[in-house]
Amino acid sequence: MRNYYLGIDIGGTKTAISLADNSCRIMDSSFIQNIKSEDFSPVQSNIFRAVDELFRRNGLSSEDLLSLGISCPGPLDLEKGLIVYVATTGWRNYPIVDEFKKKYGIPVFLENDCNCAAFAELSNGAGRGCNSIVYITVSTGVGCGICINGALFNGEFGSAGELGHVCVDPAGKECSCGGRGCLQLYSSGTSMAAIAAERSKTEDSFLSGKDNITAHDVETAVRKGDKLALKVWDDAMDKLGIAASIIFLLINPGVIVFGGGVSNAWDLMESKILTSMKRHVYSDLHSKIKIRQAALGKVIGTTGAILLAKQYKGL
C-alpha cells in the first residue's frame, strides 16, 4: 500500500533526501555530496543510488511511495519539468521530472528551492500560524520565496522572488544580470567574502594576507571586533534590511524568515536588519515587523518538497 512521500533537495554541491509518512512526518534522511559535472545525468544516478539505500534502510521501495517532490535551484521551467540552467553547476535544459517519473513511476512535483523552503517554514517552521510569509536565503547568492494566504506565489511568469536582483544602490556596482546595485552584490556570503578580501589588501585587518577568504572568515573577524569586517558586515545587513523593508511594505507578511548559511550567524544579523528595516518603514508599522531565523535546518528543502508533493497529489 502506498503510504509514503519522498523529498529531494538538490543543491549546487550537496543533496538532501527525506522519507516521510502519510502525515508528512520525516522518518529518515540522507545527505550526499553531488558529483561535480555540468551534465546532470551522473548527479542524478548518484541520487538514485542514495534513494535506493534509504529505501533499504527503512524496508521500503518505490512501490510504497504516493508521490515525490524535488527542490532545485533555478531557473526552472515548472510547466515542462525542466532544469533550465543552474549557473553554479552548469546544468542546463535537463528533463528532471520525466527522468524521475520514469525511474519511480509516480507523480513528481518540481519547485524552486527557495519556494520549497518558504512553504516548509510556513507550514512547519518559523512561519507557522501566519497566513503570509517571506523566506529569504542568504548564502552563495540571495534568494526569496513568497507565500500569500497559505499558498506559494510564483507570479505571472513563475519568477517571483528574485530578491537578489532588487536594486539597493542605484549608483552601485554592475551585476552580471545586466542591472546595477543588486542586493546580492553586497549581502550574499560570496560577495561579503570578496569585498572583505579586496579591502584587506589595502586596509589593516585580521583578514589581511589570508588566502581564499570565506563568509565564515568575515563572521569570525566580526566576532573579534575587526573594523574592516564590521564595515562589510554592517553594510551587507543594512542592505538586507532595505530589501526586507520593501517586501514588508509591499506584502505585509506575518513574518520574514531568514535562512541559508550566513543565517547561522543570526545573533550578528537580527538587530542590524531590524534597525535598517525600521529606518525604511514608517513608525506606525514598526510593531508589526517580525523577522526570525529559519527553524527547519538541513531538512527545510526536503520538508517543503514533501508538503508540496502531497498537495500536488491532491491528498
Summary of the structure (lengths in Angstrom):
residues: 315
radius of gyration: 20.0
end to end distance: 14.6
largest distance: 65.7
contacts: 1104
relative contact order: 0.16
helix: 44%
strand: 23%
